[in-house]
Amino acid sequence: MKIIVGLGNPGKKYVNTRHNIGFMAVDEFVKRQNCSFKRSWRFSAQLAELKIRDEKVLVVKPRTYMNLSGVAVRGIISFYRVAGNSLMVVYDDVAIPLGRFRFRDKGSAGGHNGINSIINALKTDVFDRLRIGIGDSGEQSGDLADYVLDEFSSSERKKLPDIIACSAELCDDWLCEDKEQLKSKYNGLEVC
């Protein structure tokens, strides 16, 4: 079994914010599989169960808010007894320009509270992650929290369909390609 976790905040208030690009990416991935999410009270998450190339894939959107993402992820990992090398987390990164990606298989949280929560909950930083750039728009002056919780600008929204499509493709590739291939293919890729 493989698990893909998209990070974001639940609720209408956050739907189109920069911090929710992880949710947007996994929404597109699940939609392409002709599936949908169902609410799981047990795990404080929305789940989509897929079968892709004879592999069971669980796609997760924690409902715990970003800063407590690890609570939902730890519960799911424990219940399904899945190792960290079968987990990929998809999330926003302000240090990467909009339209660029970075795939990694371990590392620090880099100041991202959702990733920090997952690292603390799992007691390891060894799990795959797709970082989707939301930075470098020139709008980052002031409080970083205000920036990530703000909606995309009109010019950024024009680029989102391509960014989200590429994110969904990486999720699919992650299921069958090795990590070095993914790094080579996506790190530094600019889709807009």
Residue pairs with C-beta under 8 A, 6 or more apart in sequence:
1 55
1 56
1 57
1 58
1 80
1 82
1 86
2 55
2 56
2 57
2 58
2 82
2 86
2 87
2 88
2 174
2 175
3 57
3 58
3 59
3 60
3 76
3 77
3 80
3 82
3 86
3 87
3 88
4 26
4 29
4 57
4 58
4 59
4 60
4 87
4 88
4 89
4 90
4 171
4 174
5 22
5 26
5 59
5 60
5 61
5 62
5 69
5 73
5 87
5 88
5 89
5 90
5 118
6 22
6 23
6 24
6 25
6 26
6 27
6 59
6 60
6 61
6 89
6 90
6 91
7 19
7 22
7 23
7 62
7 66
7 69
7 89
7 90
7 91
7 92
7 114
7 115
8 14
8 17
8 19
8 20
8 21
8 22
8 23
8 24
8 61
8 66
9 17
9 19
9 20
9 65
9 66
9 149
10 61
10 63
10 65
14 20
14 149
16 151
16 152
17 148
17 149
17 150
17 151
17 152
18 92
18 94
18 134
18 147
18 148
18 149
18 150
18 151
18 152
19 66
19 92
19 134
19 148
19 149
20 92
21 91
21 92
21 132
21 134
21 163
21 164
21 167
22 89
22 90
22 91
22 92
22 114
22 132
23 61
24 160
24 164
24 167
25 90
25 130
25 132
25 164
25 167
25 168
25 171
26 48
26 59
26 60
26 61
26 90
26 171
27 37
27 61
28 164
28 165
28 167
28 168
29 59
29 167
29 168
29 171
29 172
30 36
30 37
30 48
30 50
30 59
32 168
32 172
33 48
33 50
33 52
35 48
35 49
35 50
36 48
37 46
37 47
37 48
37 59
37 61
38 46
38 47
38 48
39 46
39 63
40 46
40 47
42 75
42 79
43 60
43 72
43 75
43 76
43 79
44 62
44 63
44 64
44 71
44 72
44 75
45 60
45 61
45 62
45 63
45 64
45 72
45 76
46 60
46 61
46 63
47 58
47 59
47 60
47 61
48 58
48 59
49 56
49 57
49 58
49 59
50 56
50 57
50 58
50 59
51 57
52 172
52 175
53 175
53 176
55 175
57 175
58 76
58 80
60 72
60 73
60 76
62 68
62 69
62 71
62 72
62 73
63 72
64 71
64 72
66 113
66 114
66 117
67 113
67 114
67 117
68 117
69 114
69 115
69 117
69 118
70 117
70 118
70 119
70 120
70 121
70 122
71 117
71 121
73 87
73 89
73 118
73 121
73 122
74 118
74 121
74 122
76 82
77 84
77 87
77 122
84 122
84 124
84 126
84 127
85 105
85 126
85 127
85 128
87 127
87 128
88 127
88 128
88 129
88 130
88 171
88 174
89 114
89 115
89 118
89 127
89 128
89 129
89 130
90 129
90 130
90 132
90 167
90 171
91 112
91 114
91 115
91 129
91 130
91 131
91 132
92 112
92 131
92 132
92 134
92 148
93 102
93 110
93 112
93 131
93 132
93 133
93 134
93 135
94 134
94 135
94 140
94 144
94 147
94 148
95 110
95 133
95 135
96 102
96 131
96 132
96 133
96 134
96 135
96 136
97 133
97 135
97 136
97 190
98 133
98 134
98 135
98 136
98 137
98 156
98 159
98 163
98 192
99 133
99 159
99 162
99 163
99 190
99 191
99 192
100 133
100 188
100 189
100 190
100 191
101 130
101 131
101 132
101 133
101 166
101 167
101 170
101 186
101 187
101 189
101 191
102 130
102 131
102 133
102 186
102 187
102 188
103 128
103 129
103 130
103 131
103 170
103 179
103 182
103 183
103 186
103 187
104 128
104 129
104 131
104 183
105 126
105 127
105 128
105 129
105 179
106 125
106 126
106 127
107 125
107 129
108 119
108 125
109 115
109 116
109 119
109 125
115 129
118 127
119 125
128 174
128 179
130 167
130 170
130 171
130 174
130 186
132 163
132 167
134 148
137 153
137 156
139 147
139 150
139 153
140 147
152 160
159 191
159 192
162 191
162 192
163 191
163 192
165 191
166 186
166 189
166 191
170 182
170 186
173 181
173 182
173 185
174 182
177 185
